[in-house]
Every structure is written in structure tokens, then in C-alpha cells.
Amino acid sequence: MSDWPEGRNGGPGERYGRGSASPQPESARAMPHVRRRPAPPQSPPRIPPQQGQGHDGYGEAPAYDSGYNTGQVYGGGQRGGGRGGDSGYVQPRAAPNWGRRIKVGTLTLVVVLLAVSIGTYFWADGKLKREVDLAKVIDRPSEGDGTNYLIVGSDSREGMTAEDKKKLHTGSAEGKRTDSMMILHDGSNGPTMISLPRDSNVEIPSFVGSESGKKFAGTGRQVKLNAAYAEDGPELLVRTVEFNTGLRIDHYVEIGFGGFANIVDAIGGVEMDIPKAFKDKKSGADFQAGKQTLNGEQSLAFVRTRYAFAGSDLDRTKNQQKFLAALASQTATPSTILNPFKLYPTMGAGLDTLIVDKDMSLWSLGNMFFAMKGVTGGEGTSMNIPLSGQSVNGNLVWDKDKVKQLVEQLKNDEKVTVKGS
């Protein structure tokens, strides 16, 4: 054929390839233009030669078009194409907003502390044994200013093993009796702690049985104070104290031998300054004079000893006051309150064996604890109830006039000026 089809490259006189002298084409070298998909992103695309050039600059037509010849520069990440678009320049990060970060951090810390505090409150509140019903106490004195706590240390051996009883020299007697009793008044003129010797001579008044609900008429019977507890428990003890003092008791708190020793061990011991060495086989006490840290076993022996002293029970009550104030002072410290590894064992040890009245709240219990601490902080007073001598049966007789004056000062929340025994 002498005429070439329309639209085909070249003419009859044009040469194909690089060395053909024939007027006829060697073969149909030009292929239809095909647009292929871009190569995978992991391998940079090959930029084809310009139209009309071969690999070596001659007139061989391109056989491959990648579709990337659009004026873009590969690798720039442009959106608009050409140099007028984004050339890949990354803007620097804005400076941290430290004020906002501090606010968020502080808020988070407050929320966490609040959650922990609420959780701790309900945990501790659930462990309180509210077993004493003061509503069963009849013919009660009128209320006064301030808050009055009756704090009782019992010889309860509940939860103690035979080894514990032997170690703590508690014996194995059944039931429980009061080993110590004291009134703590918390008022605006500072706390006042008043010990009530267990051998105090008191009258058992009329009362309603805590279990039977039966009313027993008073007969003027004279007994030792701790006999009231042994006869009908905490409710009769409160009734007897109120009847013989005229002071209304707002809250009742009792702790047994085992719980007392566990609290001391939980805080790592209590430091005491013992002025004179003493020893007592019955309590297991064996102390040298001077400053020393007492563990739970030693602490229990310290507060129970009376036969080693000339004043017997009166000297023991003074040691009990001194020790309880030191215990409160050394427990209510940041090193205990802010340390969960000490706080929770201490609270657990105390709350497990603590018996309180049905109206006692954790807030009231905390106030009592800090009032005890205030006794040694120079803010309060500690004393034995005023005595006038001994009765014919050997019991300790209260000085009625001084007791009446003392109670009036407590009721009116005045500064205590009465001196104890």
C-alpha cells in the first residue's frame, strides 16, 4: 500500500527505528497509549522520558506512562500541586499550656483523695460495733454543754487464742469485767479526763434490764463500781455513773485487751517516760526507769499494774490516763494519718474490738480521740475523781461536795478548778 492510514505516525518517506534503509516500516513499533495505575507507594515511580525521546535520546516512542507526569514533585505531600501548594513544611508544636495541665492535675488529685476519703469513711463506719443502747437507760440527768464520753477498758478476751492469753497475762476467766473507767469531757475550755477507780463505792439505782426489759427497783445496795458492769453490762454501768455523779453520758466507748495491744503494735509502739522502775508478776510488768518504747504486750502490762504501787488502783488510773494521752498524741500524727500502711492497720486493729453506743458516729469518735490528745498538749486536765477516804468495806468513797462542784463546772462547760485525788 502506498498510502498510510490516517492518524498513524510518520509517512512513507520516514524511517522507522535506527538503522532501517527500507521505505517500508520494519514493524508497527508504536503501541496505543495506555494509562496504568500508579506504582505501589513503597517504591518511587519511574518518571518516563519526554515525548519523542527514547532512552538514549532518539525517536523511539515511550511504551509506559505512569500517570505521575502532572507537574507534581514526588514526596512533597502537596495538596494543590506545583510549588504554590504545601511543600511539606511542618509547623512547630505550640508550647504546652502548663497552667491548664496544673489545673487538670490538681482537680484529678482532689477527686482521687475525695473518693479515697469517702471509701475509707464507709469502710470504717461499717466496722464499728454499735451494740450499746443508751435509750434503755432510765431517769437520765439533763444535758449540759460539751460532750461526755464514758471510756471503758474491759478484760474481754474475745478473739484471743490460748497463746495470746498466756503472752498478755490475761488469764482465762469467762465473761468480761471493767478493768478501767474514765469520763472524758470535751468542751470549749479544753478536755478534762476523770478516772473512776474500779473500787469506787457506789449505789446501784433502779434500772431496766438490758436483755430482759424488766425494771428492777433500787434498794440502796452499795457495791464497787465495776460490779455494775458485771451485773448487767454497759447500760447499767452508764445508769450507775449518771446516778452517782449527776452527769449525763453522751457516748459509750469500750475496748478489750486484745484490741488495745493490737493498736499499739499497729503504730509501732508508744514512747513513755517511766519515772521509777517497777515489776508485777500478775500483769507481767517489768520496767526500768527512763524513756522507752512499749509494744502492745508491754503497754497492756503497764496500764493493768496496780499491786506494784503504794496507791494501788489510784496509781494505776494515773498511769492509764498518762498512757492513753500518749497513745492518742503519737497516733494522731501526719506520719500515721497520711500513711495508708499505718493508718488502715491501726484503724482496723481498733475498730475490730471497739464497742460503742448506737448513736456514735465516726466524727464523734474522732473528736474523742483528739480530745484525748489535747489532755497532754497542755490544753486539758487529767485527774482522779475527788475522794474523801475509804468505806467500812474497803471501797473508795467519793467526796460528794467536790464531785457536785466538778459536775456543775462540766455541765456549764466552765474551766475546771476542782482538784482530784
Secondary structure, DSSP 8 states (H G I E B T S, - for coil): --S--TT-SS-TT---TTT--SSS-SS-------B-----TTS-------TT--TTSSS---S-B-S--SS--TTS--SS-STTS--S---------HHHHHHHHHHHHHHHHHHHHHHHHHHHHHH-EEEE-GGG--S-----SSEEEEEEEE---TT--HHHHHHTT----SS--EEEEEEEEE-TT--EEEE--TTBEEE---EE-TTT--EE-----EEEHHHHHHHHHHHHHHHHHHHHH-----EEEEE-HHHHHHHHHHTT-EEEEESS-EEETTTTEEE-SEEEEE-HHHHHHHHH--TTSTTTHHHHHHHHHHHHHHHHHHHSSHHHHT-HHHHHHHHHHHHTTEEEETT--HHHHHHHHHHHHHHHTTSSEEEE--EEEE-TTS-EEE-HHHHHHHHHHHHTT--------
